[in-house]
Amino acid sequence: MPTALITGASHVLGRAAARALARLGWSLIVDARHPVDLADAVSGLPHVTAIPGDVTDPGHRAELAATAVRLGPLDLLVNNASTLGTSPLPPLRDYELGELRRVYETNVLAPLALVQLLAAPLANAAGVIVNVSSDAAVEPYPGWGGYGSSKAALDQVTAVLAAEEPGVRCYAFDPGDMRTRMHQDAFPGEDISDRPEPETVVPALLRLISERPPSGRYRASDLLTVAAGAPTAPPSPAEVPA
Ligand SMILES: NC(=O)c1ccc[n+]([C@@H]2O[C@H](COP(=O)([O-])OP(=O)(O)OC[C@H]3O[C@@H](n4cnc5c(N)ncnc54)[C@H](OP(=O)(O)O)[C@@H]3O)[C@@H](O)[C@H]2O)c1
């Protein structure tokens, strides 16, 4: 039975991914900060170890890693937990630096710390790392400089890991806009009901995991387009502006 660790599995994308993988027979380790939401997200799923906690807490990360090591080789690490930072989104010249530090702790340092702790079990499984990114990593949207620059850093961490760890597939996965709590926070008071449901993105994530194309940055929309039009050819990594 393959094993995955998914952070931020209590809501929307993380929750949908966890439920989809559990249905496919995966054993899961999941986390999120709020224990009741986390328990609710994985209720009824077999082979799930839910460990509430904050990914920025080294003690919590150590507990996640110890559990993964105890279970054996780790086939998949999905660094999904993330923070948008200040809402409404401030311009960079006004960004409070303590808050920006918290954004980087959550979106860059915590994912890298988990990779560091789990490098051995991931290598033993010839596993997959999926770092969930955003189009804000490559598009200079006004107001998105804090979150976007953290995701750009995460993309580069992913790219360098791919060069350094050839035995492990390393993906930056851009899910595109989704109708989630985070997206609503980015557009306070706006109607976001036209954004796709997170469940529509999960098939793209599953494609990445099952077909294991070369390490790189992938957009869900590209993976889904190729899946619909040409099922035998995995897409190439997305072109990222220099
Ligand atoms: N929504 C979009 O349109 C969009 C677009 C592009 C990329 N993304 C990316 O997609 C991923 C999922 O986003 P989402 O919209 O589903 O976010 P979300 O609705 O805010 O859910 C985030 C999940 O992570 C958990 N989490 C947040 N901070 C955490 C922490 N410090 N430690 C542990 N768990 C934590 C949350 O639960 P707790 O609050 O209980 O901790 C929740 O389960 C993120 O990486 C995001 O950057 C989203």
The ligand as an SDF file (V2000), in Angstrom:
LIG
                    3D

 48 52  0  0  0  0  0  0  0  0999 V2000
   -7.5220   28.8140   -3.4980 N   0  0  0  0  0  0  0  0  0  0  0  0
   -6.9220   29.1760   -4.6100 C   0  0  0  0  0  0  0  0  0  0  0  0
   -7.5240   29.7860   -5.5140 O   0  0  0  0  0  0  0  0  0  0  0  0
   -5.4760   28.8100   -4.8180 C   0  0  0  0  0  0  0  0  0  0  0  0
   -4.8670   29.2350   -6.0030 C   0  0  0  0  0  0  0  0  0  0  0  0
   -3.5280   28.8850   -6.2240 C   0  0  0  0  0  0  0  0  0  0  0  0
   -2.8600   28.1290   -5.2710 C   0  0  0  0  0  0  0  0  0  0  0  0
   -3.4770   27.7310   -4.1230 N   0  0  0  0  0  0  0  0  0  0  0  0
   -2.7140   26.9000   -3.1900 C   0  0  0  0  0  0  0  0  0  0  0  0
   -3.4420   25.6940   -2.9870 O   0  0  0  0  0  0  0  0  0  0  0  0
   -3.1800   25.1890   -1.6660 C   0  0  0  0  0  0  0  0  0  0  0  0
   -4.4990   24.9500   -0.9510 C   0  0  0  0  0  0  0  0  0  0  0  0
   -5.1490   26.1940   -0.8740 O   0  0  0  0  0  0  0  0  0  0  0  0
   -6.6210   26.3290   -0.3160 P   0  0  0  0  0  0  0  0  0  0  0  0
   -7.2440   27.4560   -1.0110 O   0  0  0  0  0  0  0  0  0  0  0  0
   -7.2510   24.9720   -0.3240 O   0  0  0  0  0  0  0  0  0  0  0  0
   -6.3060   26.8200    1.1810 O   0  0  0  0  0  0  0  0  0  0  0  0
   -7.2310   26.8410    2.4670 P   0  0  0  0  0  0  0  0  0  0  0  0
   -8.6650   26.7480    2.1040 O   0  0  0  0  0  0  0  0  0  0  0  0
   -6.7680   28.0110    3.2530 O   0  0  0  0  0  0  0  0  0  0  0  0
   -6.7890   25.4960    3.2070 O   0  0  0  0  0  0  0  0  0  0  0  0
   -5.4950   25.3780    3.6640 C   0  0  0  0  0  0  0  0  0  0  0  0
   -5.3530   24.0910    4.4590 C   0  0  0  0  0  0  0  0  0  0  0  0
   -4.0930   24.1240    5.1190 O   0  0  0  0  0  0  0  0  0  0  0  0
   -4.2740   24.1190    6.5330 C   0  0  0  0  0  0  0  0  0  0  0  0
   -3.2460   24.9920    7.0890 N   0  0  0  0  0  0  0  0  0  0  0  0
   -3.1100   26.3160    6.8990 C   0  0  0  0  0  0  0  0  0  0  0  0
   -2.0330   26.7660    7.5800 N   0  0  0  0  0  0  0  0  0  0  0  0
   -1.4950   25.6840    8.1930 C   0  0  0  0  0  0  0  0  0  0  0  0
   -0.3700   25.4950    9.0370 C   0  0  0  0  0  0  0  0  0  0  0  0
    0.4080   26.5330    9.3910 N   0  0  0  0  0  0  0  0  0  0  0  0
   -0.0930   24.2460    9.4880 N   0  0  0  0  0  0  0  0  0  0  0  0
   -0.8680   23.1930    9.1270 C   0  0  0  0  0  0  0  0  0  0  0  0
   -1.9410   23.3140    8.3320 N   0  0  0  0  0  0  0  0  0  0  0  0
   -2.2640   24.5510    7.8810 C   0  0  0  0  0  0  0  0  0  0  0  0
   -5.7100   24.5820    6.7760 C   0  0  0  0  0  0  0  0  0  0  0  0
   -6.2880   24.0770    7.9560 O   0  0  0  0  0  0  0  0  0  0  0  0
   -6.1210   24.8440    9.3820 P   0  0  0  0  0  0  0  0  0  0  0  0
   -6.5780   26.2510    9.1660 O   0  0  0  0  0  0  0  0  0  0  0  0
   -6.9640   24.0480   10.3390 O   0  0  0  0  0  0  0  0  0  0  0  0
   -4.6750   24.7570    9.7050 O   0  0  0  0  0  0  0  0  0  0  0  0
   -6.3940   23.9360    5.5550 C   0  0  0  0  0  0  0  0  0  0  0  0
   -6.6170   22.5660    5.7940 O   0  0  0  0  0  0  0  0  0  0  0  0
   -2.2890   26.2190   -0.9760 C   0  0  0  0  0  0  0  0  0  0  0  0
   -0.9450   25.8150   -1.0750 O   0  0  0  0  0  0  0  0  0  0  0  0
   -2.5360   27.4810   -1.7950 C   0  0  0  0  0  0  0  0  0  0  0  0
   -1.4470   28.3590   -1.7170 O   0  0  0  0  0  0  0  0  0  0  0  0
   -4.7580   28.0590   -3.8730 C   0  0  0  0  0  0  0  0  0  0  0  0
  1  2  1  0
  2  3  2  0
  2  4  1  0
  4  5  1  0
  4 48  2  0
  5  6  2  0
  6  7  1  0
  7  8  2  0
  8  9  1  0
  8 48  1  0
  9 10  1  0
  9 46  1  0
 10 11  1  0
 11 12  1  0
 11 44  1  0
 12 13  1  0
 13 14  1  0
 14 15  2  0
 14 16  1  0
 14 17  1  0
 17 18  1  0
 18 19  2  0
 18 20  1  0
 18 21  1  0
 21 22  1  0
 22 23  1  0
 23 24  1  0
 23 42  1  0
 24 25  1  0
 25 26  1  0
 25 36  1  0
 26 27  1  0
 26 35  1  0
 27 28  2  0
 28 29  1  0
 29 30  1  0
 29 35  2  0
 30 31  1  0
 30 32  2  0
 32 33  1  0
 33 34  2  0
 34 35  1  0
 36 37  1  0
 36 42  1  0
 37 38  1  0
 38 39  2  0
 38 40  1  0
 38 41  1  0
 42 43  1  0
 44 45  1  0
 44 46  1  0
 46 47  1  0
M  CHG  2   8   1  16  -1
M  END
$$$$
